[in-house]
Structures are given as structure tokens and as C-alpha cells.
């Protein structure tokens, strides 16, 4: 799934601790347990209880009749800040921080034990894994630097971790825009303003603007669906931080539904229904809702303009899950009696009723509802790798599958 993320206090997006492979076949998490098996899910602050407990990776198989978990412990327990990411071949990538080095290995079950294939290390103080690549076999990470953010290929390369591109500014987030793992959206901060940009990995990390809702607005991409082109966006363009939606390549503006801001609640999308080719308004979206009463699940479709809310299953690994193409939401959970469970929930049907119209925000200045952004400008570095040189591209709103690989313009 593309971009399992939660909102952070600074407005950036953070990945959840339970990561699902690109094709939904496997998932992985770092769990706290003993030699007898995993215990209940670890607390969000990383604190565990019990001197005998230790952190170890756990792989879930999700594409069978029933889900099941396989622990992947090694001789030494893992640190609670280790990151894991499942590949579609069943191996699990683990990222460990060792002083100022970031080390990577692939883990896999070997009968009663765990096999480990070291991949190498990156010399940097900080590095964060990106969501699973759509190709299922590669893994990427972001490392902030003094003058930009370096994108690393940490699994799937020929000779261990290798740098792919360096993007000016401080980049966070990470959402895949296609099914091949070529186009990656990043939330880039430059001069105090955050805008989502698209990075073309097959053209040397060429960068194009993706979200340009208003000149001074902070526009972040939270989720994208490659089948329909649906984009889930968080922006303060309407005057305060709002959740909105648009369509990649569309001429229509970004819309900010009133129903997606319930009182005293934070709403974060975490999964989009796949398979709705060129029908973004029909896609069901799953949302995590945090409020005074706790955490629960919401579902919503752009065409329905209604937020359906329901209780989460006991032990839900909050903010994680995936849709089937036919509209069944699968929510992973862990309890004292069920160490590996998936609850299946069908998306409620929308009932026609009078609802407030969505708030829309034009792309530029005083433009009307049918306005689109200015043509994207690719950042071409000069010979010494310094200042960008703008390159004008074609303005042509087209469906996602036919869109040019540079200069794509998101809704708004």
C-alpha cells in the first residue's frame, strides 16, 4: 500500500510501525515479546514492560485463507528504534542505527531459526525508510543533509546501498505515484514553505512540482492511488490545516470536504481502495480518527461526501490496513488471545442526503473552479550541480496512466 502515514505535531507525515508490502501479501512490524512468543502490541512511546521481553521483527502473511505471523528473532534483541519493511518475496528488510552508521539486512525464516543477509551501511547520522516500493523488491530511504536530502536505494541494488538522487531542501513523507516504482512524491520544505514534488527515479532524480495550491500554502501529499489517480492532501490553503482530495493530472481544483473535519478530532487517511481505474470519486478511503473518546475508523468516498464512523476492532494496529478491490477493508489487530488477526469490514453505502458542498481552493490567485496549476517546471541542475534552471513543460491535464513522466500537474 502506498504511504501508511500518521500526522505529526509539526504537520509532517510519519509512517506507522506496521508496514504492509506493496501487493498486500506480507506485512512486518517490530514487536515486543519473549522466547515463548510475542506479547500484546508495544506502546507508542517504545516502552516495554518485563525484564525478559525483547524486541524482534515479525512477518505477517496476509494473502492466504487466514493470516499468520512468523517471528524473526536473532541472537541479539533489536533496538526499539529499528525499522522493518516487507518485500513481496517474503523477506523482511531491517534498518538498524549503529552510532553514525545506518545498517541494512534482509531477514528470512530458515526452519526453526532466522537467516540474515547483510546488505551494507550508509554513513550518516539520520535516515528513514520510505514506504514499500511498488516493484516489491526495492527499498528506499531518505537521509537529510546540509544542503539537501539524499534518496538512497538500500535494497534491490547491485552493490549494496547506493545514492539515487539529492533533492534541494528538507524532504519528508514519501508517496509512490505509479505501479512501477519510478515516480516518487516527497514533501519538500524550502524557505519555510512545504510543497510536494515528484521525483523521477529513471531520469536521475529529476524533480517537478506536484502540489502548488497557493503561493504560500503548505501542501503535503498523504496518499495516492495509481489506478484512479486519487490524491489525499493536507494543506493550509483554505486558511487552516485541512484534509482535501484531488486527481493527478486533472484540471479540477483540490477540494476540502467539510465532513472530513469532525469537531475535536484529527483525521488521517491510511488506505485507498484499488482497482477503480479512472474513477477517483468512487474510491473508498479508510481514515484513522483520533478524538477525546479514543481512536476509531472512518470510511469516505469523494462522491458521497459522507464520513462513516465505526468502532475499531480490539487491539487494532491503529492507522494500518488495506482495501480489497471489491471494497472490503482489512484491519490488522493483536490481542492477548489473538496474536495475528485481521478484521474485515465492508465499506458502508452512501445514502443521498443534503450535505454541505466541499470547500474548493483554486490553483492560482483568483482563478475559478476550472483552473489548473501553472505548467510544471523541472529542476535541471547546471554543470556544477548548483542552481536549478526552469524548463517549461506542456500544460495538458490527462489521465494518470497517460500522463507525461515529467511535468505532471496535480489537481489544484
N, C-alpha and C positions, 0 to 999 in steps of 0.2 A: 504494500500500500504506500501511497505517496505522501509522506510527510505526516507522521503521527506526532503532533506537537501540542504543547500547552502554553498558555500565555504566562509570561514572567512579569514581575513588577516593573521592569524597565521597558515593557512593550515588546521586547523581542520574543521569539518563539523558542521553546525548549522541547527536546524530544522526551517522550515518556520512556520509562525503564523497560517496558515490554515491547519488543520490536518484532514486527511481522515481515516476513520475506515478501519480495515484490509480487510473487504469484500466489501468495496466501498459503503456501504448502507447509511452511515451518514458521516458528517464532522462537525467540530466545529472550531470556532475562537472566539477571544476576539475582540469586536468591540466597536466603539465609537458612541454614539447616544444619543437621548433624549427620553423622555417618549413617544413621538409620533412615535418612531421607529429609526432604525439605519440610520446613515448617510453614506457618502462615506467611503471607507476603510481608517483606520488610517495610519498616516505616519510611515515610518520605524523607525524613532527615538523615537516613542512613544508619540510624542507631539500631542495634540489635540487643536482644536480651539472652542471657545464658552464656556462661563461660565456654561451654563445649560447642557452641554454634560457630559455623564458619561460612564465609561467602563462597559460592561456586556457581558456574554457569549451568543453565538448564535449557534444554532444547525441547520445544513442543512440536509434535506432528499434528497438523490441522486438516490435512486433505484426506484422511481416512474416515471410516464409519464413525469412529469415536476418537476424540483427541487423547493423546497420551504424552507423558513427559519422560525424558531421559536425562538424568543428571550427568554432568561432565566435570567431575572434580579431578584435580591433580593432587600431587603430593603436598603442595603448599596451598593454603587458602588464598583466595583473591582479596584484593583491597576493595572496599565498598565503592570507590570511585572508578573502578574498571567499567568499560563499555563493551557490550556484545552486540553482534549483528548476524542474523542468519543468512546463509546463502541457499539458493534453490537446490543445490546438490546435497543438502543435509549437513554440511559443515558449518561451524559457528566461528566467526571472526571475533577475537577478543583483543581489546586495546588496553594496555597497561601503562601507567605512568611510572617511570623509574628515574628519580631525580629529574634532570632536564631532558630526558630521553623519552620518546613515546614508542613503545614496543608493540608489535603485532604478531599474532599467531593464529593458526586455524586449528580448532578443536573438533574431534570427531569420536564417536563411540567405537571401541575396539573390544567387543566381548564384554568382560566384566570391568574393563578399565577405560581410560580416555587417552586417545592419541593426540599428539601436538606437533604441528608443523610450523616452526618459526619462519616468519616472513621478512624480518628485519626491523629497523627502528628509524625514527626521524629525530634529529637533534633540534628540539625546540621546547620551550617551557610549557606551551599550551597547544592542545589540538583536540578537535571534536569531530566524532564520526557524523557523517551525513546519513539521511535515510537510505534504505537499500536501493541500489541502482536497479532500473527496470530490466537490465540484461540478466540479473540474477546471480552473476558470478564475480562482479566487480564491487569494490567498496571504495568510497572516497571520504576525505576528511578535510576540515578547514583549520588552518594554522594562522593566527593573526601575527602580523609583523609590524615593523616600524613605519613602513610606507604603504603597506597594502596587506591583503590577505592571500595566502597561498593555498591553492587547491591541490591536494595530494591524492594520487591513486595509491591506496595502501594494500589492496588485494586485487588480483587479476592481472597484474603487470608481469613482464618477463623477468625482471631483475629486482624484485622487492619493491618497497615503496619508492615512488618517483613523483616529482612535482609535475603538475599538468599545466597550471596557469597561475598567474598572480594578478589579482584584481585590486585596483586602487580603492582605498578606503577600508573601513571595518565592516566585514561581512558576517552575517549570521543567517539563521534559517536554513533553507535548502529544500527545494521542491522540484521534482522531475516533471518536465513538460511533455515528454513523449514516451513511447514504448521501447525505445532502443537505448536510452541512456546517453543521448547526445546533447540534449538541451537541459540545462540546469538553471533554475531561478534562485537567486540569492538576494537577501535584503541588505543593501549596502548603505552605510552611513558616510556621507560626505558633507563637510561644512555644517554638521549638526542636523542634517535632514536625512531621513531614511527613505530610499526608493528601491523597489525591486528591479533587478536587472536580470537579463538572460545571458548565460554563458554557453557558447557553442564549443563543446569539447573536441569536435572534429576539425575546428578551424583555429587551433592554437589558443583556445580560451578567449575568442573574440566576444566582446561584451556589447549588448544592445539594451537600451531602455525597455522596460516591460510595463511598469506602472508609473504613470505621470498624471495623477488625478487633479492636483492643483500644484502650483509652483512651490509653495512652502509646506505642503502636507507631508506627513509621514505615512507612506503606503507600503504595507507588508503583504506578501503572499503567504497564505497559510496552507492551502491545499489546491491541487489541480487534478483534473481528470482528463486523461489523454483521449478517451473515447469521445466525450461530448464537448470538450473544451471548457467545461465549467471551472471557474476560478473562485475561491473563497479568500476574501481580502479583509484586512483590518487597516482602517485609515482614520485619521482625524480630520479629513477634508470637510465633513459636514459640520465641524465646529467642536466636536468631541470624539473620543475614540469609539468607532462603530464597526460592526461586522457587516460586510457587504459582499456582493457577488457580481461577477461579470463573466464574459465569454471571450476566450482568447481569439483574437482576430475579428471581433465583432465591431460594428460601428455604433452600437448602443452604449450608453454610459454605464458606469458602475452604479448599482442600486443598493440602498441600505434599508432593508426591511425593518419596519417598526416592531414586528413580532420577535425579532432576534435580540431585543434588549429588554428582557423582563426585569422588573424592579428589583434592585438589590441583589442581582445575580450576575455572575460572569459566565459568558457563553463561549465555548471553544470548539470548533469543528474538528473531528478526527477521522472521518471516513466518508467517502463519496461512492455511491452506487455505480459500478462499472457497467459497460455494455450498452449504454444509452447513446449510440452513435449519432452525433449531430443533434441531440435532443437534450441540451443542458437544463432546460426548465423542468424536465421530467425526472431528473436525478434526485434520489433521496440522499439526504445529508444527515449524518449522525453527529450529535453535539454533546459534549460534556457540559453540564450546568452545575455551577458551584454557587450555593446560596447559604443563608443563615441556617437552613434545615439540613445542610449536608451537601452531598453530591448525587446527582441523578442524571438520567439520559433524556435527551431531546432528539426528535427527528423532524425534518422540514424539507419541503420541496419548493424551489423558486416559484413554480406555477401555482401552488396552493396558498402561499402567504399565510400559513398557519404553523405555529410551533406546537408539536405534540410532545407532552412531557409524561414520563413514566419512571417508576422506581427502578433503580439498577439492581441487578442480581446481587445477592450477598457475596461479599468478597471480590467484587468486580475490580479488575486491574484498571483503575479509573483512567479514562481518556484513551483507551485502546479498543480495537475491534475492527471488523471488516464486513463489507456487504457482499452478498452473492448477487449475480446479475439479475436474478428474479426478485430482488428486494427483501431479502431476509438478512437482518443484522445479527452478526455473531459476536458475542461479548465474552471474552475470557474472564474466568474468575477462579479464585482459590479460597477454600475454607479448610477448617480443621479436619473435615471428613472427606473433602474432595480436593486433592492436591492439583488436579488439572481438569478444569471444566469449561465448557463453552455453552452459554445460554443463547438460544436462537429466538429472535423477536421479529415478527413481520411488521413492516412499516404501516402505520395506520393510514387509511384513506382520507383524503382531504374532503371536507364537507363544504359545499358552496355556501358562503355567508358574506355579509358586509364586513370588510376589514379595511383598515387604513391603507392607502396607497403607499408603496415603497417611496422612501426618500431617494431621489437620484441626484447625482452630482455630475455636472458636465466636465468634459475633459479639460477645457481651457477657457479661462476668462468668462465671458458672458455667453458662451455658446449654448445652444439649445439642446433638447433631449437627443437629437440625432447626431450630435457632434462626435468626433473621434479625436484621438491624440494627434499631435504633430508626427510626421514621419520619424521613425526611429533613426538614431544616428549611431553607427558603430564606432566604438572607440578604437582607432587604429594608432598603435604606438609608433613614434618616429624611430629613426635608426639607432639612437642611443637609448631607446626604451623609456623616454620620459613623457612629455606632454601628449595628450590624446589629440587626434586630428579628426574632426567630424566628417562623416561621409553620408551624403543624403541618399535615402533609400525610397522605394516606391511606397506610396500610401494606397493600400488596397486591402480592405477587410475581406478575409477569405476564411473558409473552414479550417480547423486545426490541421487536419490531415493533408491539406493542400497548401498550407501557409509556407512562405519562404523561410529558409533556415536562418536568415538574419532579418532584422527589422520588423519582427512580429509586433503587432500593437495590441495590447490587451484592452478590454473594454474599459473606457474611461481613460 
